[in-house]
Amino acid sequence: MAGTADVCGVAKADVCFQRAHGGFAEILIPVNQWHDSSVIVKAFSTIGQNAGGPVSFNTANLPKVTSTGGVQYYYIKTASPYSTIDLIFEVSSPLDAAVT
């Protein structure tokens, strides 16, 4: 899980990344912490090579899930053709600091 620590004074959303299996990852983004109507998803290898994306999603079209504590999250399940290597996933938007 990525923290809400700020970078250069910009707060980051408390995004949760879960490597589901193979090249798939699930991403949960708190609705109340995301400022833009878009989410840009990228995947990188551990040495910084692009492994997927960028792919842009409109938040109006993303499904939402609600935690047991009542927090709503945008839900994204993304895939990469790199099922056997470690990947770093990143989400960002023009109004939101990148979170990995």
A tleap script that builds the chain and sets N, CA, C and O, in Angstrom:
source leaprc.protein.ff14SB
mol = sequence {
  NMET ALA GLY THR ALA ASP VAL CYS GLY VAL
  ALA LYS ALA ASP VAL CYS PHE GLN ARG ALA
  HIE GLY GLY PHE ALA GLU ILE LEU ILE PRO
  VAL ASN GLN TRP HIE ASP SER SER VAL ILE
  VAL LYS ALA PHE SER THR ILE GLY GLN ASN
  ALA GLY GLY PRO VAL SER PHE ASN THR ALA
  ASN LEU PRO LYS VAL THR SER THR GLY GLY
  VAL GLN TYR TYR TYR ILE LYS THR ALA SER
  PRO TYR SER THR ILE ASP LEU ILE PHE GLU
  VAL SER SER PRO LEU ASP ALA ALA VAL CTHR
}
set mol.1.N position { 0.845 -1.167 0.000 }
set mol.1.CA position { 0.000 0.000 0.000 }
set mol.1.C position { 0.892 1.231 0.000 }
set mol.1.O position { 1.879 1.301 0.732 }
set mol.2.N position { 0.539 2.172 -0.809 }
set mol.2.CA position { 1.279 3.428 -0.866 }
set mol.2.C position { 0.743 4.356 0.212 }
set mol.2.O position { -0.459 4.375 0.478 }
set mol.3.N position { 1.607 5.106 0.817 }
set mol.3.CA position { 1.183 6.006 1.877 }
set mol.3.C position { 0.724 7.350 1.367 }
set mol.3.O position { 0.796 7.636 0.172 }
set mol.4.N position { 0.249 8.175 2.288 }
set mol.4.CA position { -0.210 9.509 1.932 }
set mol.4.C position { 0.876 10.547 2.162 }
set mol.4.O position { 0.594 11.745 2.200 }
set mol.5.N position { 2.121 10.094 2.316 }
set mol.5.CA position { 3.227 11.035 2.514 }
set mol.5.C position { 3.297 11.984 1.330 }
set mol.5.O position { 3.078 11.595 0.183 }
set mol.6.N position { 3.604 13.219 1.630 }
set mol.6.CA position { 3.640 14.175 0.525 }
set mol.6.C position { 5.008 14.223 -0.134 }
set mol.6.O position { 6.027 13.868 0.458 }
set mol.7.N position { 4.991 14.667 -1.357 }
set mol.7.CA position { 6.203 14.846 -2.143 }
set mol.7.C position { 6.235 16.307 -2.544 }
set mol.7.O position { 5.339 16.782 -3.241 }
set mol.8.N position { 7.246 17.011 -2.114 }
set mol.8.CA position { 7.360 18.442 -2.428 }
set mol.8.C position { 6.114 19.206 -1.992 }
set mol.8.O position { 5.711 20.166 -2.649 }
set mol.9.N position { 5.505 18.783 -0.887 }
set mol.9.CA position { 4.326 19.468 -0.382 }
set mol.9.C position { 3.021 19.039 -1.019 }
set mol.9.O position { 1.978 19.618 -0.716 }
set mol.10.N position { 3.042 18.029 -1.904 }
set mol.10.CA position { 1.827 17.544 -2.561 }
set mol.10.C position { 1.448 16.204 -1.940 }
set mol.10.O position { 2.218 15.246 -2.012 }
set mol.11.N position { 0.267 16.132 -1.330 }
set mol.11.CA position { -0.177 14.887 -0.705 }
set mol.11.C position { -0.461 13.835 -1.762 }
set mol.11.O position { -0.969 14.140 -2.841 }
set mol.12.N position { -0.124 12.581 -1.437 }
set mol.12.CA position { -0.409 11.462 -2.333 }
set mol.12.C position { -1.642 10.714 -1.837 }
set mol.12.O position { -1.892 10.628 -0.634 }
set mol.13.N position { -2.404 10.178 -2.779 }
set mol.13.CA position { -3.553 9.350 -2.418 }
set mol.13.C position { -3.059 8.051 -1.792 }
set mol.13.O position { -1.983 7.558 -2.134 }
set mol.14.N position { -3.833 7.509 -0.892 }
set mol.14.CA position { -3.496 6.269 -0.195 }
set mol.14.C position { -3.942 5.084 -1.054 }
set mol.14.O position { -4.935 4.425 -0.748 }
set mol.15.N position { -3.201 4.823 -2.123 }
set mol.15.CA position { -3.546 3.814 -3.125 }
set mol.15.C position { -3.043 2.446 -2.686 }
set mol.15.O position { -1.958 2.329 -2.115 }
set mol.16.N position { -3.836 1.413 -2.954 }
set mol.16.CA position { -3.449 0.041 -2.631 }
set mol.16.C position { -3.217 -0.727 -3.928 }
set mol.16.O position { -4.080 -0.754 -4.805 }
set mol.17.N position { -2.049 -1.348 -4.041 }
set mol.17.CA position { -1.706 -2.178 -5.195 }
set mol.17.C position { -1.621 -3.627 -4.727 }
set mol.17.O position { -1.040 -3.906 -3.678 }
set mol.18.N position { -2.189 -4.539 -5.488 }
set mol.18.CA position { -2.132 -5.965 -5.165 }
set mol.18.C position { -1.819 -6.732 -6.441 }
set mol.18.O position { -2.593 -6.692 -7.398 }
set mol.19.N position { -0.701 -7.422 -6.459 }
set mol.19.CA position { -0.370 -8.267 -7.616 }
set mol.19.C position { -1.236 -9.505 -7.510 }
set mol.19.O position { -0.988 -10.364 -6.664 }
set mol.20.N position { -2.241 -9.608 -8.348 }
set mol.20.CA position { -3.213 -10.697 -8.263 }
set mol.20.C position { -2.586 -12.031 -8.658 }
set mol.20.O position { -2.550 -12.957 -7.847 }
set mol.21.N position { -2.099 -12.142 -9.874 }
set mol.21.CA position { -1.440 -13.352 -10.367 }
set mol.21.C position { -0.861 -13.029 -11.730 }
set mol.21.O position { -1.368 -12.164 -12.444 }
set mol.22.N position { 0.195 -13.726 -12.082 }
set mol.22.CA position { 0.804 -13.492 -13.390 }
set mol.22.C position { 1.067 -12.020 -13.627 }
set mol.22.O position { 1.693 -11.362 -12.796 }
set mol.23.N position { 0.605 -11.498 -14.737 }
set mol.23.CA position { 0.806 -10.093 -15.073 }
set mol.23.C position { -0.324 -9.195 -14.621 }
set mol.23.O position { -0.353 -8.021 -14.990 }
set mol.24.N position { -1.265 -9.713 -13.824 }
set mol.24.CA position { -2.418 -8.929 -13.402 }
set mol.24.C position { -2.161 -8.219 -12.078 }
set mol.24.O position { -1.482 -8.745 -11.197 }
set mol.25.N position { -2.708 -7.032 -11.955 }
set mol.25.CA position { -2.640 -6.289 -10.700 }
set mol.25.C position { -3.985 -5.629 -10.451 }
set mol.25.O position { -4.664 -5.200 -11.384 }
set mol.26.N position { -4.363 -5.552 -9.176 }
set mol.26.CA position { -5.558 -4.819 -8.780 }
set mol.26.C position { -5.103 -3.532 -8.107 }
set mol.26.O position { -4.152 -3.523 -7.325 }
set mol.27.N position { -5.796 -2.450 -8.425 }
set mol.27.CA position { -5.454 -1.137 -7.884 }
set mol.27.C position { -6.717 -0.535 -7.278 }
set mol.27.O position { -7.754 -0.464 -7.937 }
set mol.28.N position { -6.628 -0.102 -6.022 }
set mol.28.CA position { -7.737 0.563 -5.343 }
set mol.28.C position { -7.317 1.988 -5.012 }
set mol.28.O position { -6.309 2.209 -4.341 }
set mol.29.N position { -8.105 2.958 -5.492 }
set mol.29.CA position { -7.799 4.377 -5.301 }
set mol.29.C position { -8.944 5.017 -4.520 }
set mol.29.O position { -10.084 4.979 -4.984 }
set mol.30.N position { -8.681 5.604 -3.351 }
set mol.30.CA position { -9.753 6.233 -2.579 }
set mol.30.C position { -10.416 7.364 -3.374 }
set mol.30.O position { -9.751 8.302 -3.813 }
set mol.31.N position { -11.725 7.257 -3.549 }
set mol.31.CA position { -12.476 8.253 -4.320 }
set mol.31.C position { -12.296 9.644 -3.719 }
set mol.31.O position { -12.121 10.619 -4.450 }
set mol.32.N position { -12.340 9.739 -2.377 }
set mol.32.CA position { -12.276 11.056 -1.734 }
set mol.32.C position { -10.877 11.672 -1.729 }
set mol.32.O position { -10.713 12.814 -1.301 }
set mol.33.N position { -9.860 10.929 -2.202 }
set mol.33.CA position { -8.499 11.469 -2.255 }
set mol.33.C position { -8.031 11.748 -3.684 }
set mol.33.O position { -6.957 12.316 -3.879 }
set mol.34.N position { -8.823 11.356 -4.683 }
set mol.34.CA position { -8.410 11.538 -6.081 }
set mol.34.C position { -9.045 12.806 -6.611 }
set mol.34.O position { -10.254 12.996 -6.479 }
set mol.35.N position { -8.242 13.682 -7.212 }
set mol.35.CA position { -8.720 15.001 -7.600 }
set mol.35.C position { -9.143 15.131 -9.053 }
set mol.35.O position { -9.948 16.006 -9.372 }
set mol.36.N position { -8.638 14.309 -9.929 }
set mol.36.CA position { -8.914 14.433 -11.361 }
set mol.36.C position { -9.982 13.432 -11.786 }
set mol.36.O position { -10.335 12.522 -11.036 }
set mol.37.N position { -10.485 13.614 -12.992 }
set mol.37.CA position { -11.465 12.681 -13.553 }
set mol.37.C position { -10.786 11.602 -14.383 }
set mol.37.O position { -11.457 10.808 -15.042 }
set mol.38.N position { -9.458 11.570 -14.353 }
set mol.38.CA position { -8.734 10.531 -15.086 }
set mol.38.C position { -7.711 9.871 -14.171 }
set mol.38.O position { -7.242 10.458 -13.196 }
set mol.39.N position { -7.381 8.628 -14.521 }
set mol.39.CA position { -6.325 7.885 -13.844 }
set mol.39.C position { -5.420 7.329 -14.931 }
set mol.39.O position { -5.889 6.656 -15.848 }
set mol.40.N position { -4.131 7.607 -14.834 }
set mol.40.CA position { -3.162 7.095 -15.795 }
set mol.40.C position { -2.373 5.987 -15.108 }
set mol.40.O position { -1.780 6.202 -14.052 }
set mol.41.N position { -2.370 4.796 -15.716 }
set mol.41.CA position { -1.695 3.632 -15.142 }
set mol.41.C position { -0.503 3.267 -16.015 }
set mol.41.O position { -0.612 3.187 -17.239 }
set mol.42.N position { 0.640 3.048 -15.364 }
set mol.42.CA position { 1.855 2.596 -16.044 }
set mol.42.C position { 2.432 1.422 -15.264 }
set mol.42.O position { 2.190 1.283 -14.065 }
set mol.43.N position { 3.197 0.580 -15.954 }
set mol.43.CA position { 3.915 -0.515 -15.296 }
set mol.43.C position { 5.365 -0.466 -15.747 }
set mol.43.O position { 5.658 -0.225 -16.917 }
set mol.44.N position { 6.269 -0.700 -14.798 }
set mol.44.CA position { 7.703 -0.671 -15.068 }
set mol.44.C position { 8.351 -1.922 -14.497 }
set mol.44.O position { 7.871 -2.493 -13.518 }
set mol.45.N position { 9.445 -2.341 -15.120 }
set mol.45.CA position { 10.253 -3.398 -14.513 }
set mol.45.C position { 11.041 -2.771 -13.370 }
set mol.45.O position { 11.067 -1.548 -13.231 }
set mol.46.N position { 11.677 -3.594 -12.559 }
set mol.46.CA position { 12.425 -3.067 -11.416 }
set mol.46.C position { 13.661 -2.278 -11.838 }
set mol.46.O position { 14.257 -1.591 -11.009 }
set mol.47.N position { 14.060 -2.362 -13.113 }
set mol.47.CA position { 15.185 -1.544 -13.593 }
set mol.47.C position { 14.694 -0.345 -14.399 }
set mol.47.O position { 15.478 0.318 -15.078 }
set mol.48.N position { 13.378 -0.068 -14.319 }
set mol.48.CA position { 12.838 1.143 -14.908 }
set mol.48.C position { 12.366 1.053 -16.343 }
set mol.48.O position { 11.959 2.065 -16.913 }
set mol.49.N position { 12.405 -0.127 -16.950 }
set mol.49.CA position { 11.930 -0.255 -18.324 }
set mol.49.C position { 10.409 -0.281 -18.350 }
set mol.49.O position { 9.774 -0.872 -17.477 }
set mol.50.N position { 9.824 0.370 -19.367 }
set mol.50.CA position { 8.375 0.394 -19.513 }
set mol.50.C position { 7.869 -1.021 -19.768 }
set mol.50.O position { 8.343 -1.699 -20.680 }
set mol.51.N position { 6.908 -1.463 -18.963 }
set mol.51.CA position { 6.334 -2.799 -19.121 }
set mol.51.C position { 4.849 -2.735 -19.446 }
set mol.51.O position { 4.195 -3.772 -19.555 }
set mol.52.N position { 4.319 -1.552 -19.600 }
set mol.52.CA position { 2.907 -1.408 -19.940 }
set mol.52.C position { 2.423 -0.004 -19.713 }
set mol.52.O position { 2.752 0.633 -18.712 }
set mol.53.N position { 1.630 0.476 -20.664 }
set mol.53.CA position { 1.033 1.794 -20.518 }
set mol.53.C position { 1.864 2.867 -21.170 }
set mol.53.O position { 2.872 2.572 -21.811 }
set mol.54.N position { 1.465 4.077 -21.020 }
set mol.54.CA position { 0.388 4.495 -20.124 }
set mol.54.C position { -0.994 4.176 -20.692 }
set mol.54.O position { -1.222 4.230 -21.900 }
set mol.55.N position { -1.905 3.843 -19.780 }
set mol.55.CA position { -3.308 3.615 -20.110 }
set mol.55.C position { -4.110 4.583 -19.256 }
set mol.55.O position { -3.897 4.676 -18.047 }
set mol.56.N position { -5.033 5.303 -19.885 }
set mol.56.CA position { -5.823 6.302 -19.173 }
set mol.56.C position { -7.258 5.812 -18.985 }
set mol.56.O position { -7.864 5.265 -19.906 }
set mol.57.N position { -7.790 6.017 -17.782 }
set mol.57.CA position { -9.166 5.646 -17.463 }
set mol.57.C position { -9.921 6.891 -17.010 }
set mol.57.O position { -9.357 7.747 -16.328 }
set mol.58.N position { -11.190 6.994 -17.384 }
set mol.58.CA position { -12.064 8.049 -16.895 }
set mol.58.C position { -12.716 7.531 -15.617 }
set mol.58.O position { -13.308 6.451 -15.627 }
set mol.59.N position { -12.619 8.274 -14.525 }
set mol.59.CA position { -13.152 7.793 -13.250 }
set mol.59.C position { -14.665 7.577 -13.300 }
set mol.59.O position { -15.192 6.770 -12.535 }
set mol.60.N position { -15.371 8.283 -14.187 }
set mol.60.CA position { -16.821 8.095 -14.304 }
set mol.60.C position { -17.160 6.690 -14.782 }
set mol.60.O position { -18.266 6.204 -14.542 }
set mol.61.N position { -16.219 6.031 -15.458 }
set mol.61.CA position { -16.452 4.693 -15.994 }
set mol.61.C position { -15.847 3.582 -15.144 }
set mol.61.O position { -16.008 2.405 -15.465 }
set mol.62.N position { -15.159 3.935 -14.074 }
set mol.62.CA position { -14.532 2.919 -13.225 }
set mol.62.C position { -15.528 2.379 -12.203 }
set mol.62.O position { -16.308 3.144 -11.637 }
set mol.63.N position { -15.507 1.068 -11.963 }
set mol.63.CA position { -16.351 0.536 -10.891 }
set mol.63.C position { -15.828 1.008 -9.540 }
set mol.63.O position { -14.641 1.290 -9.380 }
set mol.64.N position { -16.739 1.088 -8.573 }
set mol.64.CA position { -16.363 1.469 -7.212 }
set mol.64.C position { -16.663 0.309 -6.274 }
set mol.64.O position { -17.662 -0.394 -6.426 }
set mol.65.N position { -15.786 0.129 -5.312 }
set mol.65.CA position { -16.011 -0.842 -4.244 }
set mol.65.C position { -15.960 -0.083 -2.925 }
set mol.65.O position { -15.304 0.953 -2.822 }
set mol.66.N position { -16.649 -0.597 -1.930 }
set mol.66.CA position { -16.704 0.057 -0.624 }
set mol.66.C position { -16.111 -0.870 0.427 }
set mol.66.O position { -16.481 -2.041 0.518 }
set mol.67.N position { -15.187 -0.337 1.218 }
set mol.67.CA position { -14.558 -1.125 2.281 }
set mol.67.C position { -15.536 -1.324 3.427 }
set mol.67.O position { -16.580 -0.674 3.481 }
set mol.68.N position { -15.200 -2.217 4.337 }
set mol.68.CA position { -16.051 -2.443 5.500 }
set mol.68.C position { -16.141 -1.190 6.367 }
set mol.68.O position { -17.089 -1.033 7.136 }
set mol.69.N position { -15.157 -0.298 6.246 }
set mol.69.CA position { -15.178 0.963 6.980 }
set mol.69.C position { -15.963 2.056 6.277 }
set mol.69.O position { -16.064 3.171 6.790 }
set mol.70.N position { -16.525 1.752 5.099 }
set mol.70.CA position { -17.348 2.713 4.378 }
set mol.70.C position { -16.604 3.580 3.379 }
set mol.70.O position { -17.210 4.455 2.762 }
set mol.71.N position { -15.298 3.361 3.201 }
set mol.71.CA position { -14.521 4.148 2.245 }
set mol.71.C position { -14.750 3.600 0.840 }
set mol.71.O position { -14.656 2.393 0.613 }
set mol.72.N position { -15.052 4.504 -0.111 }
set mol.72.CA position { -15.228 4.090 -1.502 }
set mol.72.C position { -13.913 4.188 -2.252 }
set mol.72.O position { -13.146 5.134 -2.072 }
set mol.73.N position { -13.661 3.183 -3.104 }
set mol.73.CA position { -12.449 3.120 -3.914 }
set mol.73.C position { -12.805 2.912 -5.376 }
set mol.73.O position { -13.741 2.180 -5.699 }
set mol.74.N position { -12.042 3.569 -6.272 }
set mol.74.CA position { -12.086 3.201 -7.681 }
set mol.74.C position { -11.333 1.887 -7.809 }
set mol.74.O position { -10.287 1.698 -7.188 }
set mol.75.N position { -11.871 0.976 -8.620 }
set mol.75.CA position { -11.257 -0.341 -8.787 }
set mol.75.C position { -10.736 -0.482 -10.211 }
set mol.75.O position { -11.479 -0.295 -11.175 }
set mol.76.N position { -9.458 -0.813 -10.335 }
set mol.76.CA position { -8.841 -1.061 -11.641 }
set mol.76.C position { -8.134 -2.407 -11.570 }
set mol.76.O position { -7.383 -2.674 -10.633 }
set mol.77.N position { -8.377 -3.247 -12.560 }
set mol.77.CA position { -7.602 -4.482 -12.709 }
set mol.77.C position { -6.897 -4.363 -14.049 }
set mol.77.O position { -7.539 -4.247 -15.094 }
set mol.78.N position { -5.594 -4.394 -14.010 }
set mol.78.CA position { -4.802 -4.186 -15.215 }
set mol.78.C position { -3.914 -5.392 -15.466 }
set mol.78.O position { -3.650 -6.187 -14.565 }
set mol.79.N position { -3.461 -5.514 -16.697 }
set mol.79.CA position { -2.633 -6.663 -17.067 }
set mol.79.C position { -1.385 -6.200 -17.790 }
set mol.79.O position { -1.348 -5.121 -18.382 }
set mol.80.N position { -0.377 -7.032 -17.730 }
set mol.80.CA position { 0.874 -6.807 -18.437 }
set mol.80.C position { 1.312 -8.149 -19.008 }
set mol.80.O position { 1.025 -9.186 -18.410 }
set mol.81.N position { 1.998 -8.160 -20.144 }
set mol.81.CA position { 2.458 -9.432 -20.704 }
set mol.81.C position { 3.640 -10.031 -19.941 }
set mol.81.O position { 4.140 -11.092 -20.315 }
set mol.82.N position { 4.087 -9.367 -18.885 }
set mol.82.CA position { 5.255 -9.819 -18.129 }
set mol.82.C position { 4.808 -10.539 -16.868 }
set mol.82.O position { 4.817 -9.961 -15.781 }
set mol.83.N position { 4.419 -11.797 -17.009 }
set mol.83.CA position { 3.852 -12.520 -15.868 }
set mol.83.C position { 4.899 -13.111 -14.934 }
set mol.83.O position { 4.564 -13.521 -13.823 }
set mol.84.N position { 6.155 -13.164 -15.357 }
set mol.84.CA position { 7.168 -13.833 -14.534 }
set mol.84.C position { 8.217 -12.889 -13.961 }
set mol.84.O position { 9.170 -13.348 -13.332 }
set mol.85.N position { 8.067 -11.580 -14.163 }
set mol.85.CA position { 9.039 -10.643 -13.599 }
set mol.85.C position { 8.351 -9.704 -12.618 }
set mol.85.O position { 7.145 -9.472 -12.703 }
set mol.86.N position { 9.127 -9.171 -11.693 }
set mol.86.CA position { 8.592 -8.193 -10.751 }
set mol.86.C position { 8.272 -6.909 -11.494 }
set mol.86.O position { 9.044 -6.457 -12.339 }
set mol.87.N position { 7.117 -6.323 -11.169 }
set mol.87.CA position { 6.702 -5.077 -11.804 }
set mol.87.C position { 6.405 -4.021 -10.752 }
set mol.87.O position { 6.041 -4.334 -9.619 }
set mol.88.N position { 6.564 -2.777 -11.146 }
set mol.88.CA position { 6.189 -1.630 -10.329 }
set mol.88.C position { 5.054 -0.940 -11.069 }
set mol.88.O position { 5.220 -0.528 -12.217 }
set mol.89.N position { 3.896 -0.811 -10.417 }
set mol.89.CA position { 2.758 -0.138 -11.023 }
set mol.89.C position { 2.676 1.283 -10.479 }
set mol.89.O position { 2.998 1.535 -9.318 }
set mol.90.N position { 2.243 2.202 -11.329 }
set mol.90.CA position { 2.141 3.613 -10.962 }
set mol.90.C position { 0.807 4.154 -11.441 }
set mol.90.O position { 0.366 3.842 -12.547 }
set mol.91.N position { 0.163 4.964 -10.610 }
set mol.91.CA position { -1.028 5.706 -11.020 }
set mol.91.C position { -0.752 7.185 -10.814 }
set mol.91.O position { -0.058 7.581 -9.878 }
set mol.92.N position { -1.308 7.992 -11.705 }
set mol.92.CA position { -1.147 9.440 -11.613 }
set mol.92.C position { -2.268 10.096 -12.405 }
set mol.92.O position { -3.087 9.416 -13.024 }
set mol.93.N position { -2.295 11.410 -12.380 }
set mol.93.CA position { -3.210 12.204 -13.200 }
set mol.93.C position { -2.619 13.603 -13.293 }
set mol.93.O position { -1.660 13.917 -12.587 }
set mol.94.N position { -3.176 14.446 -14.154 }
set mol.94.CA position { -2.671 15.821 -14.205 }
set mol.94.C position { -2.828 16.576 -12.883 }
set mol.94.O position { -2.114 17.549 -12.638 }
set mol.95.N position { -3.759 16.133 -12.030 }
set mol.95.CA position { -3.987 16.818 -10.753 }
set mol.95.C position { -3.527 16.026 -9.533 }
set mol.95.O position { -3.660 16.500 -8.405 }
set mol.96.N position { -2.988 14.825 -9.745 }
set mol.96.CA position { -2.604 13.962 -8.629 }
set mol.96.C position { -1.157 13.519 -8.771 }
set mol.96.O position { -0.715 13.147 -9.858 }
set mol.97.N position { -0.421 13.561 -7.662 }
set mol.97.CA position { 0.968 13.104 -7.671 }
set mol.97.C position { 1.015 11.611 -7.957 }
set mol.97.O position { 0.116 10.867 -7.565 }
set mol.98.N position { 2.062 11.180 -8.639 }
set mol.98.CA position { 2.220 9.760 -8.971 }
set mol.98.C position { 2.406 8.939 -7.705 }
set mol.98.O position { 3.107 9.348 -6.779 }
set mol.99.N position { 1.765 7.769 -7.680 }
set mol.99.CA position { 1.879 6.838 -6.564 }
set mol.99.C position { 2.294 5.492 -7.135 }
set mol.99.O position { 1.704 5.021 -8.107 }
set mol.100.N position { 3.316 4.864 -6.532 }
set mol.100.CA position { 3.758 3.542 -6.984 }
set mol.100.C position { 3.637 2.544 -5.862 }
set mol.100.O position { 3.961 1.370 -6.042 }
savepdb mol mol.pdb
quit
